């Protein structure tokens, strides 16, 4: 029996996992990327050595001659003429705000359709905007119902991607033709038919958008409901567990309060749905999801500002720098975003993560041990909890202040004797008041230093200023903020710099992106020594620093 051959186009995670998965199915794989440097990486390690199981599969196949890298475009044309299927597996490049900026996918699909000359179908597994596949067929001169382009959007999770490829829980196959090309049918026969969803191209694109949009909504909902629970003195985890107990919702829904979603993948699909909904007036929900997530992602900045009575010259230690537990990827990591904001406010930021890739030059001073990173810190922040973090001996750390701020709800995995007084899930601060009321009053009851660590779960809202605008007296900061939004001159405690915002080292605050329609950005500005409850919030002037989400 002849070994089936496929071409896999791509240079990083998706292409590497796809190659390893197809090799395990018995295919012979040819790898290609238009960039010569990327081809060198593919030849050396298959692209993604950190994903479990990928490096051994590719190394063994290379030694057996079943995995080769196409050396140049001349050889590529020969390979396309011999393989039965070409797979495009680029990891879609996006901005941190979710905007797709990748031209490689369209270029690769167009090239393969041209070289294939109607014989070799193209399977696109990269994530693309709804309507892209139909546009690609039109650009290549193919009819809209052509079977030559099939879209199977990837559904791989970092850390378990190879297993997801081999044993998918769901496979969406989009094709405008009534019947799939035979090579795709043979590949699909390896999957459980009950888990295969057969649709057309644009439906497959929208299913991917909708899946990630729903997951994003769940995360935002859990975080905001969790905050309301905290504000009213309830345990957010028990509240969300009670919601999941309803069989119409179920335990599989990702309803756990903690970090904002990150990694650019979810935000890309939320933004795609928002922009697709603008022409028909159905963008509001998706804009709200994006805005709420941005607010929640930056809440720790305001919380630390209040907790430490200002951030200038404070030392903050971050534990866990990757964007999710037990992986090495730093792309759009919440820890890096948080570090950038803290550094902009005058903090010295240290970090510890035994798994993270090399950090880019920037705001975090990375240390090899948790003790070195925490030495002299005013607060230790648990951002991402890897499995090994439950072995950190907090009793031996020597921070300046024994404070642990838990952003991911994982402090319970640390031994209680090491923390002292743990309030992660209790719903109150040590003084016995709900956390929301403590924040609004500006009071932070602190136990004596000999009582060990003070742990707080930072499920805090973006609007942490005392005057939220609901009942602002005339001349107050909140009233001034409303006047500024109406176009009036800002009022309130001054003097405020000319224009609508402050600049320089004295202008510190937690920025956020406001409504997408007006693209209005707001900032909270504090003068030196000013309590946060007296801070004003004004539109950011043109040219001011803008936050990445």
N, C-alpha and C positions, 0 to 999 in steps of 0.2 A: 504494500500500500504506500502511495506517495505521501511524503510529509507535506502538509499544507504550509505555505509560506505567506507571511504578511509583512507589510512595511509599517513601522510605527514612527510618526513624525512628532518630535517634541524634545525638550531638553531638560526637564526637571521631574518633579514628583509624579505627575499623572502619566507621562510617557514611560517612566521607569517602572511604575507599578503595572501599567498595562502590558509592557514587554514581559515582565516576570510572570504575570498571570497567564498570558498567552503561551509562554514557554511551558508552564505547568500543565496546560491543556494539550501539549504535544505539537504546537506550531514551531516552525522555524522563523525567527524574527530578524528582520533587517531594520536597523535604526538610522534615522536621518535627522539632521537639522541644518538649516541654511547657513548657520554660523559655524565657521571652522573651529573656533575655540570650544563651542558647545559639543561638537563632534568628538573633540579630544576628551572631554569629560565623560561622554557616553562610552567611549572606548576604554577609559580607565576604570570607571566605577558604575556605569549605568545611570548616572545622574543623581540618584537619591540613595546614598548608602545608609542614611539614618533610619529609613523606614524598615521595620523588622521584616526579615525574610527576603528582602529584595536583593541585597548584595550577594548572598550565597547562591540564589537562583541564577542571577546574571553571570556570576563568575563561573559556575559549573557549566552553564550553557555555552559560554565563550570558549572554554577549554574543549568542549565537545563539538565546536563548530556550528552550533545551532543559533548563536547570537553574534551578529556581525554589524559593524558600522559602515554605512555606505560612504566611500571616500570623497566623491565629488559629484557634480551634477550630471556628468556624462554617464557615470555608473548608475545614478539615480534613474535616468530614463530607461536603462536596461532592466533595472530591478522592477520598476512599475510595469514593464511589459511581461514580467514572469510571475509576480505575486498574484494571489487571488483576491486580496483585500488590502486597502491602505487605510490606516487609522491615524487621525490627527488628534494628538493628545497634548496640546500646549496648555499649561496653567495660565488662565487668562490674567493678564496684567491689568491692575486697576489702581486708581489713586486711593488714598486713605478714605476718601469720601464716597468710594464705590463707583466712580466713573471708569468705564472700560476704555483703555487706551492702547489696546493690542491690535496691531495690524498683521501679525504673523499668521493668525488663523485664516483670515480671508486669502492671504497670499498663498498659503500652503494648499488650501482647498482648490483654489483656482489653478495652481500649477499641476496638482494631481489629476484634476478632471481633464486638463489639456493633454497631459502625458498619457493618461489612461485610454484616451480615444474611444470612449464608450465601452471599454471592456472591463476595466478595474473599478469597482464601486469604492466610494470613499465613506468611511464611518467616522463621523465627527463626535468625539466625546468631550471636547472642550466646552466650557460654559459660555454661551453667547446670548445676546439680547434677542428678545422675541422678534421674529421677522427676518433675522439674519440669514437663515438657511435658504429661504425663498429668494432673497436677494443674491445669494451666492450662485444659485442655479441660473438665475436670469443673467448675471454677469458672465457666466461661462457659456451662455448661448444654449443652455439646455431647457427643455420644456418644464413647466412647473410640476408636472406629474412624473418626472424622471425618477427611475429607481437607482440612479447612480449616486445619490447623496442620502445617507441615513444618519440620523442624529440619535445617539444614545448618551444623554447627559450623564456625566460621572456622578457617582454618589459615594465617594470614598472618604473615610474618616482617618485623619492622621493618627498613626500609631497602630491602626488595624486595617490599613488600606488593602493589603494583599488578601487578607481573609475576606474583606468586603467584595473584592473583585471575583474571587473564586466561588463565594457562597452569597450572592446578593440577596437582600431581603425584598428588593423590588428592582425591576429593570424596565425602564421606559424606552421603547423603540419607536422613533418617529420616521416616517417615510411617506411621501405623497403618492407613491405608486400603490396599486392594489395589492401587489405581491412583493415581498422583500427579495433582494438579490440572493441567489443560492448560497454564496459564501456567508452572508449574514444569517440566513436560515440555519446553516450548519452550526454556526457559533451560538445562536440562540437556543439550539437544541440541547446545549449543555446546561441550560438553566431550567429551573422548575417552571413549567408553563403557567402554573397558577400565579406566579410572581411576575409574569411578563405583561406589560401594559402596551398595547399596540395602538398608536395614534399617528396623526400626520406631523409634519415638521414643526409648525408653529405651536401645535398643542404640546409637543414634547418640550419646547422651549418654555412655554408658560407653566408647565407642570414643575419644572425646575425652579422657576421664579416663585411659584406659589408655595412650594415646599419650604424653601428658605425664608420666604416672607412669613409663613405661619410660625415657623420656629422662632423667628425674630420677635413676632408679636407675643408669643408665649413668654420669652425671656423678659421683654419689657413689661408685660402684664405682671409677672411674678415679682419683679423688682419694685414696681410702683405699688402693688397691693401689699407687698412686704413692708414697704415704708409706712403705708397707712396703718398697718397692724402695729408697727413700732410706735407710731405717733399716738395710738390709742392705748398703749400698754399691753398689747397682745404679743404672743409668740408668732412671728411670721411663718416659721416652719410648720407649726401646727395648723395655722390657718390654711396654708397652701395644701397641706396633706388632707385637710377636710374637704377642700375643693376637689382634689383628685379622687376622693372617695366616691364621688358621683360617677356612676357607670357611663354617663354620657361624655365624661372627660377622661377618666382613667389614669392609671399610674404612669403610663408611657409619655404623657404630655410633659415637656420640660418645664415644669413649674417649680423652680427652686430659686428663692431670692439670693442674689449674690452679685457677681460682676456683670457689667454691661457686656453685650456680645462684641467680639473683636475678630481680627483675622481677615477683614475685608470681604470675605466670601458672602456672608449674610447681607452686609451693607450693599454689596453690588446688586443683589437681587431686589432688595427693598428699593433701591434707587431706580432700577430698571422698571419696576412696577409703578413707582411714582411718576416717572417721566412718560410711561405709556398711558397712564391715567389722566394726565393733564389735558389732552385734547378733548376728552369726554367728561371732564369734571369729576373724575374718580381718583384723584391723587391724594385727597385729604388724609385718609387712614394711613397710607404709607409714609407721608410726610410726618405725621404725628409719631409713628414708630421710630423713625430716624431721629427726630428731635428729642423724644423721651430718652432714647438710648444715649445720645450725646450728653444730655443733662446728667444722667446717672453716671456716665463714665468719668465726669469731672467733679462729681460731688466730693470725693476724698480731699481735693485741694482745699475747698472751703472748710471742710470739717477739720483738717489739720491746722488751717489758719486760726480757727477759733480755739481748738484744743491747746495749741502751743502759744496762743496770744501773739500771732504773727509768725511769718515764715522766714523772714530775713535772717540769715546766718544760723538757721537751725540745721541739724544733721538728721536726715531721714534715711533709714535702712529699709530696702525692699527685698523681701524673700520671694523668689519665684519670678523670673523675668520673661518666660515664654507666654504665648497667648492662650495656651491651655495646658493642663497638667500632663506630665510624662512624655513630652515631646521636646524637640530642640529648636523648633521654629520660632523666630522672633518677629515675623512679618505682622505689622500692625498690632504689636503686643500692647496690652493696656499698661504694663509696667513701663515701657518706653515712653508712652504718651504721658503717663503720670510723672515720670522723672523729668521730662521736658518742661512740664508746667511748674513743678517744684523748683527746678533750677532757674527758671525765668523769674521766680519769686525770691531768689536769693538763697535757696537751700543748697547744701552740699548733700548729694544723694549717693549712697553706697548701695551695693547690691550683692546678692548671693544666689547662684543658681548652678547646680552641678551638671545640668543637662543642656543648658542653652548654648546655641552657636556663639561664635565670637561676636562680641558687641561692636557695632560701628562706633567710630569716635563720636563722643557726645557727652551726655550729662551724667552717666552712671560710672562711678568708680567701683569696679568689680573686684571682689575678694574671693579667695579660694575656700574659705571656711565661714560658717555662719557667725562664729565668735568674732573674727576679724571685721566682718561687715557691720556687726551690731555695736562694736566698741565705740563708746561715746555718743551713741545715737539718742536723740530726743524722743524718737518713736520708731518702733519696728513695725513695718507694714507687711502683712501676709497677703501678697497679691495673687500668686498662683501656687497651689499646694501640690507638689510632687509627692509620690508615694513615700519617699524616704524622709520627708519632713517631720513625720511623727517620731523620728529618732533624735531630733535636735534637743539637746539638753539646755532648756531655757534657764535652768537654775545656775548654770555656769557663765552665762553671758554677762557682759559688763557694759550695758548701755548707760547713758547719762541719766535717763529716766526709764523706769521699767513699765513701759506702755507697749501694748501689742494691739494694733489696729487690724482687724480681720476683714478683708474685702471679699473673701470667697466662702465664708461660712465653714471653714475647716479647722478652726482653732480647737474644736472639741476633740480632734484626733491627737492633740498634744496632752500629755498627762496633766491632770488637774493640779497635782502637787507642784508642778513646775510653774504654773501660772499664778496660783494663789486664789484670786477672786475672778472667776470667769463669768461674764455676763453675755456671752455670745448669743444664747438662745433664750435668755430670761425675759427680754423685753424691757429691761430697765437699766439705768446706770447705777453705780454703787449707792447713790443717795436714795434710790427707790422710786425715782420719777421716770415716766416714759421718756425715751431718748429724744423724741421730737420736742417735748416741752422744755427739756434741759437746753437743747440747742437754741430755741427761740428766746429763752430767758437769758442766755449768755453765761449761765453758771455751769461749771464742770466740777462736781464734787470729786475730790481725789482722796483715796485712802492714804494713811501714813505709809512711808516708803518701806517699812518693815513688813507690810502685809503682802509683799510679792507683786506679781504682775497685775496690771489693770487691763483687761481685755474688752475691747468694744467691737461690735459688729457694725461696720460702716455702711449700713443701708440708709444713707442720708440723701435728702433731695437736693437738687441744684439750688433752689431758692432758699438759702439759709439765712438771708438777711432778716433781721427782726421785723422790719416794716415790709411786709410782703406786698403791700399795695391794696389790701382788702379794706383796711380801716386806717388810712393814712391821714394824719392831720395836715392842715394847710402849712406849707413851709417845710414839711418833713422830707427826708430823702426819697421815700416812696412817692410822695406827691410830686416831687421834682422830677422823678423818673417818668411819671405819667405825663407831666407837662412836656418833657423832652420828646416823648413819643408823639405828642400832638403837634410838635413843632415849636413850642414855646421855649424860652430860655430856661435852663435848669435852675432850680432853687435848692435850698437846704444848706447844710453846713459847708462852709467854704474856707478859704477861697479855692475855687476850682479853676484849673487852667483854661485859657481861652479855647474856644471850640467846644467839642462835646466830650472830651475824654482827657485823661492824664497820660503822661509818658515818663520814661526814665525809671530809676530804681524805686521811687516813691509810689509808683502806680502799680500796685499789686492786687490781684484778685483772681477769681475763678471765672474764666471766659466760657461762653457757650455760644452755640449757633442758634439763633431764634428762627422764626417762621421762614420756610423756604421761599414763599411767594415774594416777599420783600427782600429776602436775603439779608435780614437785619441782624447784626451782631451786637450783643450787649456785653458790658463788662462791669464788674464791681470794683470800684476804686477806693482805696484807703490811704489816708494820709498817715505819716508816722505817728504811732501811739494812739490812733483813733480806734475805738472799739468797733468791731464789725457791725454791731447793731446801729451805728451811725453812718455807715458807709452809704454812698449813693450809687445808683446804677444808671449809666448813660450810654447812648449809642457810641460805638467806637468810631473815631474819625478816620477818614481815608488815609491809607498808608500805615495804620496801626497794625500791630502783630495780630494775626488771626490764627485761631486754633485749628489744628488737624483733629478730625474726629477719630 
